[in-house]
Amino acid sequence: MLAAFKRYIEEKRLFHPGQRILLAVSGGVDSMVLLHMFEKSGFSYGVAHCNFQLRGEDSENDEELVRKHVLVHGVPSFFTKFDTREFARIHSISIEMAARRLRYDYFEKVRRENNFDLIATAHHQDDLTETFFLNLSRKTGIKGLTGIKEKSRNIIRPLLFAGREEIESFARANYIEYREDFTNNELIYQRNFIRHKIIPLFHELNPAFRGNFAETINNLRAVEDVYNHTINNEREKVIIESNDRISINIRALLSLPFPQIVLYEILTDYNFNPALTEQVFMGLASEPGKRYYSRTHRLVKDREELFLTPLPEAKDQIFYIEEGDMELFAPYDLSIEKINDINFEIIKDPLVACLDFDKLDFPLLIRKWKQGDYFQPLGMNGFKKLSDFFIDEKIPLHKKEEAWILCCGSKIIWIMGYRIDDRFKITSKTKHILKIEIRGGVIY
């Protein structure tokens, strides 16, 4: 397997022997085998470990194993701990997504600050299969179907040539110490369900499934290459890049055979998701001036062009909700709904604002809060400064800094994610309701 490992690195040109590689080592069998391979191959490497503090004593034991191993071998090593649950709660994302974001940000920080050339993870062939089915279940395009790549930007995956059984067999034969993550058997996680329930059925259907699947992925990647070549050619017909500003010619775009696909591929590079891209495409025939936001860019529709510009710092940003808007994607992922049901039951959730529609003057605006801002908290007769409200609610500094407010003119309607203003609440006289729900975490 060691020979196959070296051959795979050479064939895929993952790196050359003179480069320094940062290994992501969790303490599990895959990453400990990867670490063993680097030790035996004589490559220049360091080790990074993240303790997500999700499994109590087991998480501490994982870290201890990695610490002892790198101490014996005397290689550069980097360790960190994360409050993953708190991060997930603050950003309204899943634990899995939080852990992924935390670890990759940390690995990149270590790589950059310590002059490593690349980051190596221990993804293997079974991970590739699981990712395929996971993406398929969530709705995906050709990129999602081709799954994990052996190299993407600063990340390499030198074990993609091997399957889980082969890696575990190698670990046993070479007496490699590792830790077992028992959450890998918990079916509440989608990836584990696919691993333990779905893939075995394909093996039962066809014992040659693994080899056939690998060939299918290779075929899909060849199709992806053709797709990307075509998209790049079409992209050049409609887009002009000048410094920080990108313009897309609407007439040229609509003359293409597949304009919506080309628009999606252009905008995805600027962090526009599929739902927002569809909104942009459907609004191409609308009046000029419509604005759309991703977490990094603003898109403005003019008469003949779409203009893309990077967003400035969050503290200077203002976002608008026009009457009739149904969604907004910055600074939160928002759903917006006008309700005419007088029997509507108020939703008692800080992530949902139920407001008296007829008391609102559009457009509403969303901005960062400032010292001196005040509002009338729901249930109170008097006014309170936002700074005092945050203190009374024991809201930590980092969360205060992330807070956005929804305003109607100079009046604050809602400290988003916390409390609405009493002046805009639903009463027995309310005829129309505006319901605004935060579906995703803070983008800025």
Backbone torsions as a table, in degrees:
resi	resn	phi	psi	omega
1	MET	NA	-32.9	178.2
2	LEU	-62.3	-39.8	178.0
3	ALA	-65.4	-40.8	178.5
4	ALA	-64.4	-37.0	178.1
5	PHE	-60.1	-50.2	-179.6
6	LYS	-64.8	-39.6	-179.4
7	ARG	-65.3	-39.3	179.9
8	TYR	-64.2	-43.8	178.6
9	ILE	-60.2	-41.6	-179.0
10	GLU	-70.9	-45.1	-177.6
11	GLU	-64.3	-40.2	-177.6
12	LYS	-89.2	-2.5	179.5
13	ARG	52.8	48.5	-177.1
14	LEU	-69.1	-39.7	175.7
15	PHE	-166.3	167.6	175.7
16	HIS	-108.3	157.2	-171.1
17	PRO	-55.1	-24.6	-178.0
18	GLY	-80.2	-9.4	-177.3
19	GLN	-82.8	152.4	177.8
20	ARG	-97.7	127.9	-174.0
21	ILE	-114.9	130.9	175.2
22	LEU	-95.4	117.8	-178.0
23	LEU	-91.8	129.6	173.6
24	ALA	-85.8	108.4	-173.4
25	VAL	-119.5	115.4	-179.4
26	SER	-90.9	-24.8	-172.7
27	GLY	106.2	-9.3	176.3
28	GLY	-76.5	171.9	-173.5
29	VAL	-61.2	-40.2	-176.5
30	ASP	-62.9	-50.5	-176.4
31	SER	-72.3	-30.8	177.9
32	MET	-71.4	-33.1	173.5
33	VAL	-67.8	-41.8	176.7
34	LEU	-58.7	-44.2	178.7
35	LEU	-61.5	-42.5	177.8
36	HIS	-60.6	-42.9	-179.6
37	MET	-60.7	-41.8	179.5
38	PHE	-68.7	-38.8	177.9
39	GLU	-59.8	-44.9	-176.2
40	LYS	-76.5	-22.1	-175.8
41	SER	-89.2	-13.1	178.0
42	GLY	78.8	15.6	178.2
43	PHE	-75.4	159.0	176.6
44	SER	-85.7	124.5	-173.5
45	TYR	-152.5	163.3	170.3
46	GLY	-134.6	172.1	-175.0
47	VAL	-126.0	135.7	173.9
48	ALA	-124.8	135.9	-179.1
49	HIS	-131.8	135.4	176.1
50	CYS	-111.9	127.9	173.3
51	ASN	-102.8	108.3	-175.6
52	PHE	-84.4	-4.8	177.9
53	GLN	52.7	44.0	-178.8
54	LEU	-105.6	-16.1	-172.5
55	ARG	-126.9	29.2	174.7
56	GLY	57.7	-127.9	-177.0
57	GLU	-62.7	-32.1	178.9
58	ASP	-60.6	-40.6	178.4
59	SER	-62.3	-40.9	178.9
60	GLU	-66.0	-38.4	179.8
61	ASN	-68.4	-35.5	174.9
62	ASP	-59.3	-48.5	-179.7
63	GLU	-61.5	-41.7	-178.3
64	GLU	-62.7	-41.0	177.7
65	LEU	-58.5	-48.0	-178.1
66	VAL	-65.7	-41.5	179.2
67	ARG	-59.4	-46.8	-179.1
68	LYS	-62.7	-39.8	-177.5
69	HIS	-65.1	-48.4	-176.9
70	VAL	-70.5	-27.4	177.5
71	LEU	-64.2	-42.0	179.1
72	VAL	-64.4	-39.4	-174.6
73	HIS	-91.5	-10.1	173.7
74	GLY	63.4	38.9	179.5
75	VAL	-101.5	156.3	175.8
76	PRO	-57.5	133.8	-177.2
77	SER	-140.4	150.9	-175.0
78	PHE	-140.3	129.0	-176.6
79	PHE	-129.6	145.4	176.2
80	THR	-149.0	159.7	176.1
81	LYS	-121.3	144.1	178.4
82	PHE	-126.9	142.7	167.1
83	ASP	-89.6	81.2	-170.0
84	THR	-65.8	-40.3	-179.3
85	ARG	-63.2	-41.8	179.4
86	GLU	-66.2	-40.5	177.9
87	PHE	-61.2	-43.9	179.5
88	ALA	-63.2	-39.6	-179.3
89	ARG	-67.3	-45.0	-179.2
90	ILE	-61.0	-40.2	-174.5
91	HIS	-97.0	5.0	177.6
92	SER	52.9	47.3	178.0
93	ILE	-128.2	168.6	-179.7
94	SER	-71.7	160.8	176.4
95	ILE	-59.4	-42.4	-179.5
96	GLU	-61.1	-44.7	-180.0
97	MET	-66.7	-38.9	179.0
98	ALA	-62.3	-46.4	-179.4
99	ALA	-62.5	-40.6	179.4
100	ARG	-62.2	-47.5	-178.3
101	ARG	-63.8	-43.3	-178.5
102	LEU	-63.0	-46.0	-174.6
103	ARG	-70.2	-40.9	-178.1
104	TYR	-70.7	-35.4	175.1
105	ASP	-63.7	-41.0	-179.3
106	TYR	-67.5	-45.1	179.8
107	PHE	-59.6	-43.0	-178.9
108	GLU	-66.3	-38.5	178.3
109	LYS	-62.5	-46.2	178.9
110	VAL	-63.6	-44.0	-179.5
111	ARG	-58.4	-47.0	-175.7
112	ARG	-68.5	-42.5	-174.3
113	GLU	-78.3	-16.1	-175.4
114	ASN	-121.3	17.1	171.7
115	ASN	61.0	37.5	168.8
116	PHE	-86.0	147.2	-178.6
117	ASP	-83.2	-39.8	-174.0
118	LEU	-143.5	161.7	174.9
119	ILE	-110.6	129.6	178.0
120	ALA	-109.8	127.1	174.2
121	THR	-110.1	163.5	-173.2
122	ALA	-98.2	27.5	176.6
123	HIS	-60.6	142.1	-178.5
124	HIS	-129.7	-173.7	-172.3
125	GLN	-60.9	-37.7	179.5
126	ASP	-67.6	-34.0	175.8
127	ASP	-62.5	-37.8	178.4
128	LEU	-61.4	-44.8	179.8
129	THR	-64.5	-46.1	-178.8
130	GLU	-62.9	-40.0	179.8
131	THR	-64.6	-37.6	177.3
132	PHE	-56.8	-52.2	-177.3
133	PHE	-69.5	-34.1	178.1
134	LEU	-64.0	-46.8	178.3
135	ASN	-65.9	-37.7	179.4
136	LEU	-61.6	-38.7	-178.2
137	SER	-72.5	-22.2	-176.5
138	ARG	-95.9	-5.9	-173.0
139	LYS	84.9	123.5	-174.9
140	THR	-153.3	171.1	174.5
141	GLY	-110.1	-162.6	-175.4
142	ILE	-62.9	-33.4	179.6
143	LYS	-64.2	-40.4	179.5
144	GLY	-68.6	-32.5	-178.9
145	LEU	-74.4	-28.2	179.7
146	THR	-81.5	-10.1	167.9
147	GLY	68.3	-151.5	-175.5
148	ILE	-71.2	132.4	178.2
149	LYS	-94.8	152.2	178.8
150	GLU	-67.5	-23.5	176.4
151	LYS	-149.2	128.7	175.6
152	SER	-143.7	114.2	-176.4
153	ARG	54.6	-116.5	-175.8
154	ASN	-93.7	7.9	-174.7
155	ILE	-112.9	131.0	175.3
156	ILE	-120.0	155.1	-177.8
157	ARG	-132.8	82.5	-172.1
158	PRO	-72.3	-7.2	-179.3
159	LEU	-102.2	9.1	-177.0
160	LEU	-65.1	-13.7	179.7
161	PHE	-78.0	-15.5	-172.4
162	ALA	-113.7	152.4	176.3
163	GLY	-95.8	170.3	-177.0
164	ARG	-61.2	-44.3	-179.1
165	GLU	-61.4	-41.4	179.4
166	GLU	-63.9	-41.2	179.9
167	ILE	-65.9	-44.5	-179.9
168	GLU	-65.7	-38.2	177.8
169	SER	-64.2	-41.0	178.2
170	PHE	-63.3	-40.6	179.8
171	ALA	-62.7	-42.6	179.4
172	ARG	-65.9	-43.8	-176.9
173	ALA	-66.1	-27.2	-176.9
174	ASN	-108.2	11.5	175.9
175	TYR	53.9	44.1	179.6
176	ILE	-84.4	122.9	-179.4
177	GLU	-78.5	136.6	177.9
178	TYR	-153.0	169.3	179.9
179	ARG	-110.8	141.6	178.6
180	GLU	-94.2	126.7	175.4
181	ASP	-92.3	105.4	-174.3
182	PHE	-71.4	-14.5	175.5
183	THR	-69.1	-14.0	177.3
184	ASN	-65.4	-14.5	179.6
185	ASN	-100.4	-2.2	-178.0
186	GLU	-83.5	119.7	-172.3
187	LEU	-78.4	-2.1	176.9
188	ILE	-68.8	-20.6	176.9
189	TYR	-88.3	132.7	-174.6
190	GLN	-58.7	-43.6	-178.5
191	ARG	-61.6	-40.2	179.1
192	ASN	-66.2	-37.3	178.1
193	PHE	-62.0	-44.2	178.1
194	ILE	-63.1	-42.7	-177.3
195	ARG	-62.9	-44.8	-171.2
196	HIS	-95.8	-20.8	-175.6
197	LYS	-112.9	-42.7	-172.5
198	ILE	-84.7	-55.2	-174.6
199	ILE	-61.0	-40.2	176.9
200	PRO	-57.3	-30.2	178.0
201	LEU	-66.9	-36.9	177.2
202	PHE	-68.0	-37.7	176.2
203	HIS	-65.6	-35.5	177.8
204	GLU	-68.5	-38.1	178.7
205	LEU	-67.5	-40.9	-178.2
206	ASN	-149.0	109.9	-179.3
207	PRO	-60.1	-18.7	179.7
208	ALA	-90.7	15.2	-174.4
209	PHE	-55.0	-46.3	-174.4
210	ARG	-60.1	-48.1	179.8
211	GLY	-65.8	-41.8	179.4
212	ASN	-64.6	-38.7	-179.5
213	PHE	-65.0	-41.2	178.5
214	ALA	-60.0	-40.7	178.1
215	GLU	-66.8	-37.4	178.3
216	THR	-62.5	-43.0	178.1
217	ILE	-61.3	-41.1	177.6
218	ASN	-61.3	-40.6	178.1
219	ASN	-64.3	-42.2	179.7
220	LEU	-64.8	-35.7	179.2
221	ARG	-67.9	-33.3	175.7
222	ALA	-66.1	-40.4	176.6
223	VAL	-64.1	-40.3	179.3
224	GLU	-62.1	-37.6	177.9
225	ASP	-62.0	-43.0	177.8
226	VAL	-64.1	-44.6	179.1
227	TYR	-57.7	-49.6	-178.3
228	ASN	-63.3	-39.0	177.6
229	HIS	-60.7	-44.7	-179.8
230	THR	-65.6	-45.9	-179.5
231	ILE	-60.7	-42.7	-179.5
232	ASN	-63.0	-38.2	177.2
233	ASN	-65.1	-43.9	-179.7
234	GLU	-68.8	-36.9	-180.0
235	ARG	-58.2	-42.2	-178.6
236	GLU	-62.7	-21.9	-178.8
237	LYS	-78.7	-18.7	-170.8
238	VAL	-122.6	-14.5	-170.9
239	ILE	-115.2	140.2	175.3
240	ILE	-126.8	124.9	179.8
241	GLU	-108.2	128.4	179.4
242	SER	-140.5	109.4	-176.3
243	ASN	53.7	-120.6	-178.2
244	ASP	-93.3	3.0	-175.6
245	ARG	-111.6	134.5	178.3
246	ILE	-120.6	132.8	177.0
247	SER	-121.3	142.5	179.0
248	ILE	-120.2	120.8	180.0
249	ASN	-75.4	117.8	-173.9
250	ILE	-66.8	-44.6	-178.0
251	ARG	-63.2	-43.0	179.3
252	ALA	-65.0	-39.0	178.5
253	LEU	-61.1	-47.6	-176.3
254	LEU	-70.3	-16.6	178.4
255	SER	-82.0	-10.6	-179.2
256	LEU	-74.1	156.8	179.5
257	PRO	-63.2	-35.0	-177.7
258	PHE	-132.1	70.6	-172.2
259	PRO	-63.5	-37.7	-176.7
260	GLN	-67.5	-36.9	178.5
261	ILE	-66.8	-42.4	179.4
262	VAL	-64.1	-42.4	178.9
263	LEU	-61.6	-42.8	178.8
264	TYR	-59.4	-45.2	-177.1
265	GLU	-68.3	-30.2	175.5
266	ILE	-70.3	-50.2	-172.4
267	LEU	-73.6	-25.6	179.8
268	THR	-63.8	-26.7	176.7
269	ASP	-67.7	-16.3	-178.9
270	TYR	-114.9	24.5	171.0
271	ASN	69.2	27.0	171.0
272	PHE	-87.2	128.1	-178.6
273	ASN	-82.7	169.0	-176.3
274	PRO	-58.2	-39.7	-178.9
275	ALA	-64.5	-41.7	-179.9
276	LEU	-70.3	-37.8	177.3
277	THR	-61.8	-39.1	177.6
278	GLU	-63.7	-39.2	176.3
279	GLN	-61.1	-43.5	179.1
280	VAL	-60.4	-46.6	-177.5
281	PHE	-63.8	-43.6	-179.5
282	MET	-67.1	-21.3	-178.8
283	GLY	-95.3	8.9	-178.4
284	LEU	-63.6	-26.0	-179.5
285	ALA	-93.3	2.7	-177.0
286	SER	-81.0	175.5	179.1
287	GLU	-66.3	151.9	179.5
288	PRO	-66.4	157.6	176.5
289	GLY	106.9	-12.5	179.7
290	LYS	-65.6	137.2	-177.2
291	ARG	-119.6	144.4	177.6
292	TYR	-133.8	147.8	-175.9
293	TYR	-130.1	135.4	163.7
294	SER	-103.7	-175.2	-179.5
295	ARG	-73.2	-12.5	-178.1
296	THR	-123.7	-18.8	-172.0
297	HIS	-137.9	156.7	172.3
298	ARG	-113.2	138.0	176.0
299	LEU	-117.2	128.6	178.4
300	VAL	-119.0	129.9	177.2
301	LYS	-88.3	119.6	173.1
302	ASP	-99.5	-171.4	-178.2
303	ARG	-66.3	-44.2	-174.7
304	GLU	-117.1	-7.1	-174.9
305	GLU	-141.3	158.7	168.0
306	LEU	-105.8	130.6	-178.7
307	PHE	-111.9	127.8	179.0
308	LEU	-111.8	127.8	176.1
309	THR	-137.0	148.1	177.2
310	PRO	-65.7	148.0	177.2
311	LEU	-78.9	142.4	173.7
312	PRO	-73.8	-172.8	179.6
313	GLU	-58.5	147.3	-175.4
314	ALA	-57.0	-37.7	-175.7
315	LYS	-62.1	-21.1	-179.0
316	ASP	-97.3	0.0	-172.5
317	GLN	-85.8	142.6	171.1
318	ILE	-131.0	133.0	178.2
319	PHE	-119.9	150.5	-174.0
320	TYR	-120.7	144.5	170.1
321	ILE	-113.5	113.3	177.7
322	GLU	-85.9	153.8	176.0
323	GLU	-62.0	128.4	-177.5
324	GLY	99.5	-13.9	175.7
325	ASP	-62.0	140.1	179.8
326	MET	-110.6	-17.8	-179.5
327	GLU	-148.2	155.3	170.0
328	LEU	-144.4	140.2	-173.3
329	PHE	-112.6	7.3	175.3
330	ALA	-155.0	144.0	1.3
331	PRO	-80.3	-6.6	172.0
332	TYR	-120.8	166.8	168.4
333	ASP	-86.5	106.0	-172.9
334	LEU	-113.2	140.5	165.9
335	SER	-107.4	139.0	-173.6
336	ILE	-128.6	128.9	-174.1
337	GLU	-142.9	130.4	172.0
338	LYS	-93.6	129.0	-174.3
339	ILE	-122.4	132.2	-179.1
340	ASN	-109.9	17.9	-177.8
341	ASP	-90.1	112.5	-177.9
342	ILE	-70.5	-14.8	177.9
343	ASN	-94.2	12.5	-179.2
344	PHE	-57.4	134.8	178.6
345	GLU	-96.3	123.6	-176.8
346	ILE	-63.1	133.8	-179.7
347	ILE	-90.5	117.9	-178.6
348	LYS	-91.4	80.3	-178.8
349	ASP	-144.8	125.8	-178.2
350	PRO	-61.6	-16.8	178.5
351	LEU	-87.4	0.7	-179.9
352	VAL	-125.8	129.4	174.8
353	ALA	-111.0	121.8	175.7
354	CYS	-108.6	112.9	-168.9
355	LEU	-121.8	153.7	174.6
356	ASP	-76.1	109.0	-173.4
357	PHE	-59.2	-38.0	-173.6
358	ASP	-75.1	-8.1	175.9
359	LYS	-92.4	-1.5	-174.5
360	LEU	-99.8	141.9	172.6
361	ASP	-115.2	121.2	-177.5
362	PHE	-90.1	154.5	-0.1
363	PRO	-77.8	146.2	169.6
364	LEU	-79.7	154.8	179.0
365	LEU	-128.7	151.0	178.0
366	ILE	-119.3	130.3	179.6
367	ARG	-146.9	169.4	172.8
368	LYS	-71.1	146.6	176.8
369	TRP	-74.6	156.0	-178.7
370	LYS	-130.3	155.9	173.7
371	GLN	-59.0	134.6	-178.2
372	GLY	100.6	-17.0	175.3
373	ASP	-62.4	142.8	177.4
374	TYR	-141.8	160.4	177.1
375	PHE	-155.4	175.5	178.5
376	GLN	-108.8	96.9	-175.1
377	PRO	-57.3	143.4	179.4
378	LEU	-50.6	127.1	178.6
379	GLY	93.5	-3.8	-179.3
380	MET	-111.7	152.0	177.7
381	ASN	-89.7	-33.2	-177.1
382	GLY	-95.8	178.1	-179.1
383	PHE	-100.4	157.6	-179.4
384	LYS	-142.6	140.0	173.7
385	LYS	-67.9	144.5	179.5
386	LEU	-61.6	-37.2	-179.9
387	SER	-60.9	-38.6	177.6
388	ASP	-70.9	-36.7	178.0
389	PHE	-60.9	-44.7	180.0
390	PHE	-62.4	-39.2	178.8
391	ILE	-66.1	-46.3	-178.5
392	ASP	-62.9	-34.2	-179.1
393	GLU	-86.6	1.7	179.3
394	LYS	55.7	42.3	179.6
395	ILE	-84.5	123.5	-175.5
396	PRO	-65.2	159.5	-174.7
397	LEU	-55.6	-45.8	-175.7
398	HIS	-64.4	-29.1	178.5
399	LYS	-79.2	-34.1	175.8
400	LYS	-61.8	-39.5	-178.5
401	GLU	-66.6	-23.4	-179.1
402	GLU	-90.4	-6.1	-171.0
403	ALA	-71.1	137.5	174.4
404	TRP	-118.3	153.7	178.8
405	ILE	-125.2	146.1	175.7
406	LEU	-100.2	130.0	-174.3
407	CYS	-125.7	152.7	170.3
408	CYS	-120.1	100.3	-171.5
409	GLY	64.3	-125.8	179.2
410	SER	-90.7	-3.9	-177.1
411	LYS	-93.1	136.2	175.8
412	ILE	-82.0	127.9	179.2
413	ILE	-93.4	-40.5	-169.6
414	TRP	-156.3	126.1	163.9
415	ILE	-80.5	105.3	-164.4
416	MET	-63.8	123.6	-178.2
417	GLY	92.3	0.4	-176.3
418	TYR	-130.5	-71.0	-171.4
419	ARG	-150.7	140.3	174.1
420	ILE	-89.7	166.8	177.0
421	ASP	-84.7	137.5	-176.2
422	ASP	-61.3	-26.3	-177.0
423	ARG	-69.2	-17.1	-175.9
424	PHE	-114.0	13.0	-177.7
425	LYS	-71.9	163.2	175.9
426	ILE	-79.2	133.7	178.0
427	THR	-126.3	-178.7	178.4
428	SER	-66.1	-17.7	179.9
429	LYS	-91.8	-6.1	-177.2
430	THR	-66.9	133.0	178.9
431	LYS	-108.1	-31.7	-178.0
432	HIS	-132.5	141.0	-174.4
433	ILE	-120.3	137.7	170.0
434	LEU	-108.2	118.5	179.2
435	LYS	-107.0	122.5	178.3
436	ILE	-120.4	125.3	-177.2
437	GLU	-123.4	133.2	174.2
438	ILE	-83.6	113.0	-178.3
439	ARG	-93.3	-24.7	-177.7
440	GLY	-137.2	169.9	-175.2
441	GLY	-73.8	176.8	-179.3
442	VAL	-61.8	132.4	179.0
443	ILE	-87.4	-35.0	-176.2
444	TYR	-100.2	NA	NA
